[in-house]
Amino acid sequence: MKKFIAVTGIFTSLLLTGCNVSPMGFGEAASGKAKNEAEFSDGSIRPANTESDPAFGGVLETTGTPKVIIQGEFDSGKALQRIFGNYNSETKRAVWKPSDADLGKFGSLGRGGNLQARVIFSKPFQVGEQNRVFVITKTTPSRNECEDCVPVIGAATFTKTEDDQWRLDQQAKAITRTGMHGELNGGKLVKLAANQFGVLFNWKHTSMGITEEGAVLLAETKNGLKEVFSMVLGTNNKAYCQENGLFENDAECWGYSSKLEFLPNDSGYSDLRVISEGTRQVDLKEVANIRETKRFVYSDAGYRQARSRE
C-alpha cells in the first residue's frame, strides 16, 4: 500500500505539470483582416503592423501579399497545405519543423527534426450569415499516434468569402500538449457566446494503477486561438484494485467523476459548471466523500473559477 501511495503522488504531479492539464504556453495567433495581415516565418497569421512573432520568435515577412485563400471546396488537405505549407495526400499529413529557438518548448518531441501534423477535427459552423470552419491539428514525431509522448495540439479557423473561397482567419500550430498515448477523444463544437465558438476534447490516461480523465477547451479569443479551459474531471484507482483483487467498496479503493455543463447567461459568454461526486484519497488509510460544484466564468484570458461555489 505504501508503494502505491508513493507513485500516486508522482503520477498526479506529472499530469498536472506536463501532460493533460496545464496549458504549456506554445503561443497563439492574433486575428486580422486579410487586407491588413502578414505571415510570420512559422506560418502564423498576424496583423501587418506587428513587428515580430512573440509565439515562435519569428521575423515578420512584409513582402508580397499573404496567401490566405483556399480555392474551391474546403477539405482537410487544403487546410494543412495552408497552415503548414505542404501536404502529402498519401499519408494525409503535413511536415514541419519548429525553429531552433523554440525546440525547448516541445521537449523531446522536437529533437527528431521534422514533425508530422494531421487534422483530427474539422467542423463547419455559422456566425450570422458567414460560413466558417474550425480545424484542430495534432503534431507528433512520426506517423504513429504518439504512444509514448504527449502530442502538440494546434488550431485554425477559416471563413468563406463572397466569391466562394476560404480565408484563413487565425492559426496557431502549437497551443497546448495533451492526449498522452493518443488518448484524446471526442471533439465537439460548442457555442460559447453569440458569435464565439470553441472545440471541446476529452482525455483519459492510466498509469501505475491510477486513471485520470479531463477536458480541454480551445477557442477563438481577442488574442488569438487559445486553450481557454482545462481541468481534471475524474480520478480513480480502479485498475490498482483490480490488479490486487480488491473490491470497489474496500477502504483502499476510491474514485470520483465530474459532469461539465455550459450555462448561457446574459453577460455574453456561457459559464461552465463542474459537478463532482465520489470518493477521494486524502491520506494513507483515509478516503473522503466528495460532492462539490464549481462555477467558471469567462475573461479575456479564458475561464477562471468564480469565487463562490454552488
C-alpha positions in Angstrom: 0.0 0.0 0.0 2.8 2.4 0.8 4.4 1.8 -2.6 1.0 2.6 -4.2 0.7 5.9 -2.3 4.2 7.0 -3.4 3.6 6.5 -7.1 0.2 8.1 -6.9 1.6 11.5 -6.0 4.3 11.3 -8.6 1.8 10.4 -11.3 -0.6 13.2 -10.4 2.3 15.7 -10.4 3.4 14.6 -13.8 0.0 15.1 -15.3 -0.5 18.5 -13.8 2.8 19.8 -15.0 3.2 18.4 -18.4 0.6 16.1 -19.8 -3.0 16.7 -19.8 -4.0 19.6 -17.5 -1.9 22.7 -17.6 -1.5 25.0 -20.6 2.1 24.9 -21.8 2.2 28.3 -23.5 3.2 27.3 -27.0 1.9 30.5 -28.4 -1.1 31.9 -30.2 -2.1 33.7 -33.4 -3.8 37.1 -33.5 -6.8 37.8 -35.7 -6.8 40.4 -38.5 -8.5 41.1 -41.9 -6.9 39.6 -45.0 -6.1 43.0 -46.4 -4.1 44.0 -43.3 -2.2 40.9 -42.2 1.0 39.2 -43.0 2.8 35.9 -42.4 5.5 35.1 -40.0 8.3 32.7 -40.7 6.5 29.9 -38.8 3.4 30.4 -41.0 1.2 32.1 -38.4 -1.1 35.0 -39.4 -0.9 38.3 -37.6 -1.8 41.9 -38.3 0.6 43.5 -40.7 1.7 46.2 -38.2 3.2 43.6 -35.9 6.9 43.6 -36.0 7.8 40.2 -34.5 6.2 36.9 -33.6 6.3 36.5 -29.8 5.0 33.0 -30.0 7.9 31.5 -32.0 10.4 34.3 -32.2 10.0 34.5 -36.0 10.6 37.6 -38.1 7.7 39.2 -39.9 7.7 38.8 -43.6 6.4 42.0 -45.0 7.0 41.4 -48.7 4.1 40.3 -51.0 0.5 39.6 -50.3 -0.2 36.9 -47.7 -1.6 33.8 -49.2 -4.6 33.4 -47.0 -7.1 32.0 -49.5 -8.2 28.4 -50.2 -9.6 27.9 -53.7 -12.6 25.7 -54.3 -14.2 23.3 -51.9 -12.8 23.2 -48.4 -11.1 20.0 -47.2 -8.6 18.9 -44.6 -5.8 18.5 -47.1 -6.1 22.1 -48.3 -6.2 23.3 -44.7 -3.0 21.5 -43.9 -1.4 22.9 -47.0 -2.4 26.4 -46.0 -1.3 26.1 -42.3 2.0 24.2 -42.8 2.9 25.0 -46.4 2.8 21.4 -47.6 0.6 18.3 -47.7 1.2 14.6 -48.5 -2.0 13.1 -49.9 -0.8 9.5 -49.3 0.0 10.0 -45.6 -2.6 12.7 -45.2 -0.1 14.7 -43.2 2.0 17.9 -43.3 5.6 18.1 -42.3 7.1 21.0 -40.4 9.9 21.8 -38.0 9.9 24.3 -35.1 12.6 27.0 -35.1 15.8 26.3 -33.3 15.0 28.9 -30.7 11.7 27.2 -29.8 12.7 23.5 -29.7 12.7 23.7 -25.9 9.0 24.4 -25.9 8.4 20.9 -27.4 10.7 18.9 -25.1 11.8 15.7 -26.6 9.1 15.9 -29.2 11.1 18.4 -31.3 14.5 16.7 -31.1 14.0 14.4 -34.0 13.8 17.1 -36.7 10.7 17.3 -38.8 7.3 16.7 -37.1 4.2 15.4 -38.7 0.8 17.0 -38.4 -2.7 15.8 -39.3 -6.2 17.1 -38.9 -8.1 15.4 -36.0 -11.1 17.7 -36.1 -12.8 19.8 -38.8 -16.3 21.1 -38.4 -18.3 23.8 -40.2 -20.3 26.4 -38.2 -22.1 29.7 -38.9 -21.7 33.2 -37.4 -24.6 35.2 -38.6 -24.7 34.6 -42.4 -21.0 33.7 -42.5 -19.9 30.1 -43.2 -16.9 29.2 -41.2 -14.8 26.1 -40.3 -12.9 25.2 -37.1 -9.9 22.9 -37.6 -7.8 21.2 -34.9 -4.4 19.6 -35.7 -2.3 17.1 -33.9 1.5 17.1 -34.3 3.7 14.0 -33.5 7.3 13.0 -34.2 6.1 10.4 -36.8 3.1 9.0 -38.5 2.4 6.9 -35.4 -0.2 8.0 -32.8 2.4 9.2 -30.3 2.0 6.2 -28.0 4.9 7.3 -25.8 4.7 11.1 -25.9 2.3 14.0 -25.4 1.3 15.4 -28.9 1.1 19.1 -29.7 -2.4 20.4 -30.5 -2.9 23.3 -32.8 -5.9 25.0 -34.4 -7.1 27.3 -37.3 -10.3 28.9 -38.4 -11.5 29.8 -41.9 -14.3 31.9 -43.3 -16.0 31.5 -46.7 -15.7 34.7 -48.7 -18.3 36.2 -51.1 -16.5 34.7 -54.1 -16.7 31.2 -52.6 -13.1 31.0 -51.5 -11.9 30.2 -47.9 -9.9 32.8 -46.0 -7.6 31.8 -43.1 -8.6 33.9 -40.2 -6.5 32.6 -37.3 -4.0 29.9 -36.8 -1.7 28.5 -34.1 0.4 25.4 -34.8 1.1 24.8 -31.1 -1.5 25.8 -28.5 -1.1 23.1 -25.9 0.1 19.5 -25.4 -2.4 16.8 -24.3 -3.6 13.3 -25.1 -0.8 11.1 -23.8 -0.7 7.7 -25.5 -3.1 9.0 -28.1 -5.9 9.0 -25.5 -7.5 12.3 -26.8 -11.1 11.7 -27.9 -14.3 13.4 -28.6 -14.0 16.7 -30.4 -17.3 18.7 -30.0 -18.1 22.1 -31.4 -19.6 24.2 -28.6 -21.1 27.7 -28.7 -19.6 29.9 -26.0 -21.3 33.2 -27.0 -23.4 34.7 -29.8 -20.5 34.8 -32.2 -17.9 32.7 -30.4 -17.3 29.0 -30.7 -14.8 26.5 -29.3 -13.9 22.8 -29.6 -14.1 20.6 -26.5 -12.0 17.5 -26.2 -11.8 14.8 -23.5 -8.7 12.9 -22.5 -8.0 9.9 -20.4 -4.8 8.3 -19.1 -4.0 5.3 -16.9 -0.6 4.7 -15.4 0.6 2.7 -12.3 -3.0 1.8 -11.4 -4.3 5.4 -11.5 -6.7 6.7 -14.1 -7.3 10.4 -14.6 -9.6 12.0 -17.2 -10.4 15.5 -18.0 -11.4 18.1 -20.6 -9.7 20.8 -22.6 -11.4 23.6 -24.5 -9.9 25.5 -27.4 -11.5 28.7 -28.7 -11.0 31.9 -30.6 -10.3 34.9 -28.3 -9.3 38.5 -28.8 -5.7 37.4 -28.6 -6.0 34.5 -31.0 -6.6 30.8 -30.7 -6.1 29.6 -27.1 -6.7 26.9 -24.6 -9.4 28.6 -22.5 -10.2 25.8 -20.1 -8.5 22.6 -18.9 -9.4 20.5 -15.9 -9.1 17.1 -14.4 -12.7 15.8 -14.2 -12.1 12.5 -12.5 -9.6 10.2 -10.8 -9.8 6.6 -9.6 -7.6 3.6 -8.7 -9.9 1.0 -10.2 -7.0 -0.6 -12.2 -4.9 -0.9 -9.0 -7.8 -2.5 -7.1 -8.5 -5.0 -9.9 -4.8 -5.9 -10.1 -4.7 -6.6 -6.4 -8.1 -8.4 -6.1 -9.8 -5.6 -4.2 -13.5 -4.6 -4.4 -14.8 -1.1 -5.1 -16.1 -0.8 -1.6 -12.7 -1.7 0.0 -11.1 1.1 2.0 -8.1 1.2 -0.4 -10.3 1.8 -3.4 -11.7 5.2 -4.4 -12.7 7.3 -7.3 -14.8 10.3 -8.4 -16.1 11.7 -11.7 -17.5 15.1 -12.8 -20.1 16.4 -15.2 -19.2 19.5 -17.2 -22.1 21.8 -18.2 -22.4 25.0 -20.3 -24.7 27.6 -18.8 -25.8 30.5 -21.0 -26.1 33.9 -19.3 -27.0 37.5 -20.2 -23.4 38.8 -19.9 -22.3 37.1 -23.2 -20.1 34.1 -22.7 -21.6 30.9 -21.2 -20.5 30.0 -17.7 -19.1 26.5 -17.0 -20.3 24.3 -14.2 -18.5 21.3 -12.9 -20.3 18.9 -10.6 -18.1 16.3 -8.9 -19.2 13.2 -6.9 -17.5 10.1 -5.5 -14.6 9.5 -3.1 -11.0 10.9 -3.0 -8.0 9.6 -1.2 -6.8 12.2 1.4 -4.3 10.1 3.5 -2.6 6.7 3.6 -5.6 4.9 5.0 -8.3 7.6 4.6 -10.8 8.1 1.8 -13.3 11.0 1.9 -16.6 11.5 0.1 -16.6 14.3 -2.4 -19.6 16.2 -3.7 -19.0 19.7 -4.9 -19.9 22.1 -7.6 -17.6 24.7 -9.1 -18.5 27.5 -11.5 -16.2 29.1 -14.0 -16.7 32.5 -15.7 -15.0 33.8 -18.9 -12.5 36.6 -19.1 -10.1 37.7 -21.9 -7.6 35.1 -20.8 -10.1 32.2 -20.6 -12.2 30.6 -18.0 -11.5 31.2 -14.3 -13.2 29.8 -11.2 -15.8 32.1 -9.7 -15.2 32.9 -6.0 -18.4 31.5 -4.8 -19.4 27.8 -5.1 -22.9 26.5 -5.6 
